[in-house]
């Protein structure tokens, strides 16, 4: 059955694609088309294209412009913040801190690509990574577009890999054909498609993985196999924030200042060409408008004239309502309120850590789910690289997540030192918990420590080793920092 499109009571049965190949591809393309509207709606809200606030039917052009400006896109933070605190630095298993399949991760530049995986999973509920160029020992990892991908499972809740999957790489145009790719446990088929719906097989390549080479990364998965991202539940609250921001802008633009008035004043009389008083069509005398500005004082000799002001509308209630809506958004999205409101004055380090606690707990749940998917990807990699049965069926391996907490380096080092001295944990076992330590740096530390231990045991100093230890430690160029991976700059 297609993941994400199950109804209660549906029997989960895998379809024999060998006998119903054409019909199965048609059905999978239909599923992609059916889910596209929901995916596009999530993508629109992520990009700030929201349902605009309600306005009167007689609204002026100025009010229509204020409605456009009232969109306060907080949805992006729901995706960005969890993705920014999730960064895989390494992969290890018992007795082997640097498995060979990790080289495929580095070769495919997954240090940078992984953020796109997490953002897609948070936006749409699921993301997909496919393995291609199989059978050569150097598999290629391809991030598939969730909007254009569907995966069918016998049991979408418990199955590690889909039975088959399909992705639309490009849609046909007048000048160029489209391309779709089909995956299952035996082969990968590339199709060329036309605008008329005709399909032609370009390549049909068998592989020896024994599994469909597509791995799913989910944000939230229920017991019926339905996935859900973080955007859909937050849409009503986001609309409420936009409406409140619009009300604030309208009040601020039209009613936030005092209105001065004058009654009973008559302007200078208008004269015609003959010097007589000009009259309108009803025979009434015409007077010039009274110019009013901040730099002009109005005076009159008429005792019946009146001057005064109309009080402005206080904005305090609108501002409080907007802050309340933003706080509700933070609660729904499990985000720290200070990240949305910017009120960070007089906050201690402990307070900031406590404010981020719920967000970090949510991120920990995501890391557990995504880490399991990474492990599935590494097991498929071990099969393709022919690293042996032990690596291909190893379920004790795990990825190493970079520590993105707000703790200072001194506090972390102090805590790790106490863990080593008071709990007896070997120092080398704690190196991976050093903030921002990459796999390459830890590997270098191991080599340096081994050299020092060898010199202390056997005496003397190896000149080559001593010279190498004087060189600065630099991470491997192919592994960007988290800031670079998130699109920032130093």
C-alpha positions as CSV (number, residue, x, y, z in Angstrom):
1,X,0.0,0.0,0.0
2,X,1.2,3.6,-0.5
3,X,2.8,5.1,2.5
4,X,0.8,8.0,3.9
5,X,-2.5,7.1,2.2
6,X,-4.0,4.3,4.4
7,X,-7.5,4.2,5.7
8,X,-8.6,2.3,8.8
9,X,-9.2,-1.4,8.2
10,X,-7.2,-1.5,5.0
11,X,-5.5,-4.9,4.4
12,X,-1.8,-4.5,3.8
13,X,-0.8,-6.7,0.9
14,X,2.2,-6.4,-1.3
15,X,1.5,-6.4,-5.0
16,X,3.4,-8.7,-7.4
17,X,5.0,-6.1,-9.6
18,X,6.3,-8.6,-12.1
19,X,2.8,-9.5,-13.2
20,X,1.2,-6.0,-12.9
21,X,4.2,-3.7,-13.7
22,X,2.4,-1.2,-16.0
23,X,-0.7,-0.9,-13.8
24,X,1.5,-0.5,-10.7
25,X,3.5,2.3,-12.3
26,X,0.2,4.0,-13.3
27,X,-1.2,3.6,-9.8
28,X,2.0,5.1,-8.2
29,X,1.9,8.1,-10.6
30,X,-1.8,8.6,-9.6
31,X,-0.8,8.5,-5.9
32,X,1.8,11.2,-6.5
33,X,-0.7,13.4,-8.3
34,X,-3.3,12.8,-5.5
35,X,-0.9,13.9,-2.8
36,X,0.6,16.8,-4.7
37,X,-2.0,19.4,-3.5
38,X,-1.2,18.7,0.2
39,X,2.6,18.8,-0.5
40,X,2.3,22.1,-2.4
41,X,0.2,23.6,0.4
42,X,2.9,22.8,3.0
43,X,5.6,24.1,0.7
44,X,3.7,27.4,0.1
45,X,3.4,28.0,3.9
46,X,7.1,27.3,4.3
47,X,7.9,29.9,1.7
48,X,5.6,32.5,3.2
49,X,2.7,32.1,0.8
50,X,-0.2,32.0,3.3
51,X,-3.9,32.4,3.3
52,X,-4.2,36.2,3.6
53,X,-6.1,37.8,6.5
54,X,-9.8,38.6,6.0
55,X,-10.7,42.2,4.9
56,X,-13.9,44.1,4.2
57,X,-15.3,43.8,0.6
58,X,-15.0,47.6,0.3
59,X,-11.3,47.7,1.3
60,X,-9.1,50.3,-0.2
61,X,-5.8,49.7,-2.0
62,X,-4.0,50.8,1.1
63,X,-5.7,48.1,3.3
64,X,-5.0,45.5,0.6
65,X,-1.3,46.4,0.8
66,X,-1.4,46.2,4.6
67,X,-2.9,42.7,4.3
68,X,0.1,41.6,2.2
69,X,2.5,43.1,4.7
70,X,0.8,41.4,7.6
71,X,2.1,37.9,6.8
72,X,4.6,37.1,9.6
73,X,6.1,33.8,8.5
74,X,6.9,31.8,11.6
75,X,6.4,28.5,9.9
76,X,10.0,28.5,8.6
77,X,11.3,28.4,12.2
78,X,9.4,25.1,12.8
79,X,11.6,23.6,10.0
80,X,14.8,25.5,10.4
81,X,15.4,25.1,14.2
82,X,15.1,21.3,14.5
83,X,17.1,20.9,11.3
84,X,19.9,23.2,12.5
85,X,20.4,21.2,15.8
86,X,20.6,17.9,13.9
87,X,24.0,17.2,12.3
88,X,25.6,13.8,11.9
89,X,29.3,13.8,12.4
90,X,30.2,10.1,12.3
91,X,29.2,6.4,12.2
92,X,30.4,3.6,14.4
93,X,29.7,0.1,15.5
94,X,31.0,-2.0,18.3
95,X,34.7,-2.6,18.0
96,X,35.0,-0.5,14.8
97,X,34.9,3.3,15.3
98,X,35.4,4.1,11.6
99,X,33.5,1.6,9.4
100,X,34.4,1.5,5.7
101,X,30.9,2.3,4.6
102,X,31.2,5.7,6.1
103,X,33.4,6.6,3.1
104,X,30.3,6.5,0.9
105,X,28.7,9.2,3.2
106,X,31.8,11.4,2.7
107,X,32.1,10.7,-1.0
108,X,28.5,11.8,-1.5
109,X,28.9,15.0,0.4
110,X,26.1,13.9,2.8
111,X,27.5,16.3,5.5
112,X,25.9,19.1,3.5
113,X,23.0,17.2,2.0
114,X,21.7,15.8,5.3
115,X,20.2,19.2,6.2
116,X,18.0,19.0,3.1
117,X,16.8,15.6,4.2
118,X,15.7,16.8,7.6
119,X,14.0,19.9,6.2
120,X,12.0,17.8,3.7
121,X,11.0,15.3,6.4
122,X,9.9,18.2,8.7
123,X,8.0,19.9,5.8
124,X,6.2,17.0,4.2
125,X,6.3,14.4,6.9
126,X,8.7,12.1,5.0
127,X,11.9,12.4,2.9
128,X,13.5,9.7,0.6
129,X,17.1,8.9,-0.2
130,X,17.7,6.4,-3.1
131,X,20.9,4.5,-3.8
132,X,22.0,4.5,-7.5
133,X,25.1,3.4,-9.5
134,X,24.9,0.0,-7.7
135,X,27.3,-2.9,-8.2
136,X,30.4,-0.8,-8.6
137,X,31.3,-0.5,-4.9
138,X,30.8,3.3,-4.9
139,X,27.0,3.8,-4.5
140,X,25.5,7.3,-5.2
141,X,23.1,8.7,-2.7
142,X,20.3,10.7,-4.3
143,X,17.8,12.8,-2.3
144,X,14.4,12.4,-3.9
145,X,11.7,15.1,-4.1
146,X,9.0,14.2,-1.7
147,X,6.4,15.9,-3.8
148,X,7.3,13.6,-6.7
149,X,8.0,10.4,-4.9
150,X,5.9,7.6,-3.5
151,X,6.9,4.4,-1.7
152,X,4.7,1.3,-1.3
153,X,5.1,-0.9,1.8
154,X,3.7,-4.3,2.8
155,X,3.6,-2.8,6.3
156,X,4.4,0.9,6.3
157,X,4.8,1.0,10.1
158,X,7.2,-1.9,10.6
159,X,9.0,-2.5,7.3
160,X,12.5,-1.1,7.1
161,X,12.4,-0.8,3.3
162,X,9.6,-0.3,0.8
163,X,8.5,-3.1,-1.6
164,X,8.9,-0.6,-4.5
165,X,9.2,3.1,-5.0
166,X,8.8,5.6,-7.9
167,X,10.0,9.1,-8.4
168,X,9.4,11.7,-11.1
169,X,12.8,13.3,-11.8
170,X,11.4,15.7,-14.5
171,X,8.1,16.4,-16.2
172,X,7.8,16.4,-20.0
173,X,7.8,19.7,-21.9
174,X,7.3,20.6,-25.6
175,X,11.0,20.4,-26.2
176,X,12.2,17.7,-23.9
177,X,10.8,14.4,-22.5
178,X,10.3,13.7,-18.8
179,X,11.9,11.0,-16.8
180,X,10.7,8.8,-14.0
181,X,12.6,6.1,-12.0
182,X,11.2,2.9,-10.6
183,X,12.9,1.0,-7.8
184,X,12.3,-2.5,-6.3
185,X,14.3,-5.3,-4.7
186,X,15.7,-6.5,-8.0
187,X,16.0,-3.7,-10.4
188,X,16.0,0.1,-11.2
189,X,14.1,1.1,-14.3
190,X,14.4,4.5,-16.0
191,X,11.5,5.7,-18.2
192,X,11.2,8.5,-20.7
193,X,7.8,10.1,-20.7
194,X,5.9,12.4,-23.1
195,X,3.2,14.9,-22.6
196,X,0.7,12.4,-24.0
197,X,1.4,10.0,-21.2
198,X,3.5,7.5,-23.2
199,X,6.4,5.8,-21.4
200,X,9.5,4.3,-22.9
201,X,12.0,2.2,-21.0
202,X,15.5,3.7,-21.2
203,X,17.3,1.4,-18.9
204,X,16.4,-1.6,-16.8
205,X,19.3,-2.5,-14.5
206,X,19.3,-5.3,-12.0
207,X,21.0,-5.0,-8.7
208,X,21.9,-7.5,-6.0
209,X,20.9,-5.7,-2.8
210,X,17.9,-7.8,-2.1
211,X,16.0,-4.8,-0.9
212,X,14.4,-1.8,-2.6
213,X,17.3,0.8,-2.6
214,X,15.1,3.6,-1.1
215,X,15.3,4.7,2.6
216,X,12.5,6.8,4.2
217,X,13.1,9.5,6.8
218,X,9.9,10.4,8.7
219,X,9.0,13.3,11.0
220,X,6.0,11.6,12.7
221,X,4.6,8.2,11.9
222,X,1.4,6.9,13.4
223,X,0.3,3.3,13.9
224,X,-1.5,3.2,10.6
225,X,1.4,4.3,8.5
226,X,0.4,7.9,8.0
227,X,3.2,10.5,8.1
228,X,2.9,14.1,9.2
229,X,5.2,17.0,9.2
230,X,5.3,20.1,11.5
231,X,3.7,22.5,9.1
232,X,0.2,21.2,8.8
233,X,-0.7,21.3,12.5
234,X,0.6,24.9,12.8
235,X,-1.3,26.4,9.8
236,X,-4.4,27.5,11.9
237,X,-2.2,29.2,14.5
238,X,-0.1,30.8,11.8
239,X,-3.2,32.2,10.2
240,X,-4.3,33.6,13.6
241,X,-0.9,35.3,13.9
242,X,-1.3,36.9,10.5
243,X,-4.8,38.1,11.3
244,X,-3.7,39.7,14.5
245,X,-0.7,41.3,12.8
246,X,-3.1,42.7,10.2
247,X,-5.4,44.2,12.8
248,X,-2.4,45.8,14.5
249,X,-1.1,47.3,11.2
250,X,-4.6,48.7,10.3
251,X,-5.0,50.3,13.7
252,X,-1.4,51.6,13.7
253,X,-1.9,53.1,10.2
254,X,-5.3,54.8,10.7
255,X,-6.0,55.2,14.4
256,X,-2.7,55.4,16.3
257,X,-2.4,59.2,16.4
258,X,-4.5,62.0,17.7
259,X,-7.0,63.6,15.2
260,X,-7.3,67.4,15.3
261,X,-10.6,69.0,14.2
262,X,-12.0,72.4,13.7
263,X,-15.7,73.2,13.3
264,X,-17.3,76.4,12.2
265,X,-14.4,77.7,10.2
266,X,-14.9,79.3,6.8
267,X,-12.2,79.6,4.2
268,X,-11.4,82.6,2.0
269,X,-14.2,83.4,-0.5
270,X,-13.7,82.6,-4.1
271,X,-14.1,85.4,-6.6
272,X,-15.1,85.1,-10.2
273,X,-13.4,87.0,-13.1
274,X,-15.5,90.1,-12.5
275,X,-14.6,90.2,-8.8
276,X,-17.9,89.0,-7.6
277,X,-18.4,86.1,-5.1
278,X,-18.4,82.8,-7.0
279,X,-21.5,80.6,-6.6
280,X,-22.0,76.9,-7.1
281,X,-24.8,75.3,-9.2
282,X,-27.2,75.6,-6.2
283,X,-26.5,79.2,-5.8
284,X,-24.3,78.9,-2.7
285,X,-21.2,80.9,-2.2
286,X,-17.9,79.0,-2.8
287,X,-15.0,79.1,-0.3
288,X,-11.5,78.0,-0.6
289,X,-10.5,74.8,1.4
290,X,-8.6,75.6,4.6
291,X,-5.0,74.2,4.3
292,X,-4.2,72.1,7.3
293,X,-0.7,70.9,8.2
294,X,1.6,70.3,11.2
295,X,3.3,73.6,10.5
296,X,0.1,75.8,10.3
297,X,-1.9,77.3,13.1
298,X,-5.6,77.8,12.6
299,X,-7.3,80.9,14.0
300,X,-10.7,82.5,13.7
301,X,-12.7,85.4,14.9
302,X,-15.9,83.4,14.9
303,X,-17.0,82.8,18.5
304,X,-19.1,79.8,17.4
305,X,-16.0,77.9,16.0
306,X,-14.8,74.9,17.9
307,X,-11.3,73.3,18.1
308,X,-10.4,69.9,19.6
309,X,-8.8,66.5,19.2
310,X,-9.9,62.9,19.0
311,X,-7.9,60.4,21.1
312,X,-5.8,57.8,19.4
313,X,-6.6,54.1,19.7
314,X,-4.2,52.4,22.2
315,X,-2.0,49.7,20.5
316,X,-1.2,47.9,23.8
317,X,-4.1,45.5,23.4
318,X,-3.2,44.6,19.8
319,X,0.5,44.2,20.7
320,X,-0.4,41.9,23.7
321,X,-2.7,39.9,21.4
322,X,0.0,39.4,18.8
323,X,2.5,38.3,21.5
324,X,-0.1,35.8,22.9
325,X,-0.6,34.4,19.4
326,X,3.1,34.0,18.9
327,X,3.5,32.3,22.3
328,X,0.7,29.9,21.3
329,X,2.6,29.2,18.0
330,X,5.7,28.5,20.1
331,X,3.8,26.0,22.2
332,X,2.3,24.2,19.2
333,X,5.7,24.0,17.5
334,X,7.7,23.2,20.7
335,X,9.9,26.2,20.1
336,X,11.5,28.5,22.8
337,X,9.3,31.7,23.0
338,X,12.4,33.9,23.2
339,X,13.4,32.7,19.7
340,X,10.2,34.1,18.3
341,X,9.7,37.2,20.5
342,X,13.4,38.3,20.9
343,X,13.0,39.1,24.6
344,X,16.3,37.9,25.8
345,X,17.3,40.6,28.3
346,X,18.4,39.5,31.8
347,X,18.4,35.8,30.9
348,X,21.1,33.6,32.5
349,X,22.8,30.7,30.7
350,X,20.8,28.2,32.8
351,X,17.5,30.0,31.8
352,X,18.4,29.8,28.1
353,X,19.2,26.1,28.3
354,X,15.9,25.5,30.2
355,X,14.0,27.5,27.5
356,X,15.5,25.2,24.8
357,X,14.8,22.0,26.7
358,X,11.5,21.1,25.0
359,X,13.0,21.9,21.6
360,X,16.0,19.7,22.3
361,X,13.7,16.9,23.5
362,X,11.7,17.1,20.3
363,X,15.0,17.1,18.3
364,X,16.2,14.0,20.2
365,X,13.1,12.1,19.1
366,X,13.7,13.2,15.5
367,X,17.4,12.2,15.8
368,X,16.4,8.7,17.0
369,X,14.1,8.3,14.0
370,X,16.5,9.8,11.5
371,X,19.4,7.9,13.0
372,X,17.6,4.6,12.4
373,X,17.1,5.6,8.7
374,X,20.8,6.5,8.4
375,X,21.7,3.0,9.8
376,X,19.4,1.4,7.2
377,X,21.2,3.4,4.5
378,X,24.6,2.3,5.8
379,X,23.5,-1.4,5.8
380,X,22.5,-1.1,2.2
381,X,25.8,0.5,1.5
382,X,27.7,-2.3,3.2
383,X,25.9,-4.8,0.9
384,X,26.7,-2.9,-2.2
385,X,30.4,-2.4,-1.1
386,X,30.5,-6.2,-0.3
387,X,31.8,-5.6,3.2
388,X,30.5,-8.9,4.5
389,X,27.5,-10.4,6.2
390,X,28.4,-8.9,9.6
391,X,28.4,-5.4,8.3
392,X,25.3,-5.9,6.2
393,X,23.2,-7.3,9.1
394,X,24.7,-5.2,11.9
395,X,22.0,-3.6,14.0
396,X,24.3,-2.4,16.8
397,X,25.8,0.4,14.7
398,X,24.8,4.0,15.3
399,X,25.5,7.4,13.9
400,X,27.2,10.1,16.0
401,X,25.3,13.3,16.3
402,X,27.2,16.6,16.8
403,X,26.5,18.3,20.2
404,X,24.6,21.4,19.2
405,X,23.5,22.4,22.8
406,X,24.2,25.8,24.3
407,X,26.7,24.5,26.9
408,X,30.0,26.3,27.0
409,X,33.2,24.4,26.1
410,X,34.5,24.8,29.6
411,X,31.4,23.2,31.1
412,X,31.5,20.3,28.7
413,X,35.2,19.6,29.3
414,X,34.7,19.9,33.1
415,X,31.8,17.4,32.9
416,X,33.8,15.0,30.7
417,X,36.8,15.2,33.0
418,X,34.6,14.3,36.0
419,X,33.1,11.4,34.0
420,X,36.6,10.1,33.4
421,X,37.9,10.5,36.9
422,X,34.8,9.8,39.0
423,X,33.1,7.2,36.9
424,X,36.2,5.6,35.4
425,X,35.1,6.1,31.8
426,X,38.1,5.9,29.5
427,X,39.2,9.3,28.2
428,X,39.2,8.1,24.5
429,X,35.6,7.0,24.8
430,X,34.7,10.6,25.7
431,X,36.4,12.3,22.8
432,X,33.4,11.9,20.5
433,X,31.4,14.0,23.0
434,X,33.7,17.1,22.5
435,X,31.7,19.9,20.9
436,X,32.2,20.2,17.1
437,X,34.8,17.3,17.0
438,X,34.6,15.7,13.6
439,X,35.3,12.0,12.8
440,X,38.5,13.1,11.0
441,X,39.7,15.0,14.1
442,X,39.0,12.1,16.4
443,X,40.8,9.7,14.1
444,X,43.8,12.1,14.2
445,X,43.7,12.2,18.0
446,X,43.7,8.4,18.1
447,X,46.8,8.3,15.9
448,X,48.6,11.0,17.9
449,X,47.8,9.3,21.2
450,X,49.0,6.0,19.9
451,X,52.3,7.5,18.9
452,X,52.8,9.2,22.3
453,X,51.9,5.9,24.1
454,X,54.4,4.0,21.9
455,X,57.2,6.5,22.6
456,X,56.5,6.4,26.3
457,X,56.5,2.6,26.3
458,X,59.6,2.0,24.2
459,X,61.5,5.3,24.7
460,X,62.8,7.7,22.2
461,X,61.0,10.0,19.8
462,X,60.1,9.2,16.2
463,X,61.2,12.4,14.3
464,X,58.6,11.9,11.6
465,X,55.8,11.4,14.2
466,X,57.1,14.5,16.2
467,X,57.1,16.6,13.0
468,X,53.6,15.5,12.1
469,X,52.3,16.3,15.6
470,X,53.5,19.9,15.2
471,X,51.2,20.4,12.2
472,X,47.8,22.0,12.9
473,X,44.9,19.7,13.0
474,X,42.6,20.4,10.1
475,X,39.3,18.7,9.2
476,X,39.0,17.0,5.9
477,X,38.0,19.6,3.3
478,X,35.0,17.6,2.1
479,X,33.2,17.9,5.4
480,X,31.7,21.4,6.0
481,X,31.0,22.9,9.3
482,X,27.3,23.0,10.4
483,X,27.2,26.7,9.7
484,X,28.4,26.1,6.1
485,X,26.0,23.2,5.7
486,X,23.1,25.4,6.8
487,X,24.0,28.0,4.1
488,X,25.8,30.5,6.4
489,X,29.3,31.9,6.3
490,X,32.0,32.5,8.8
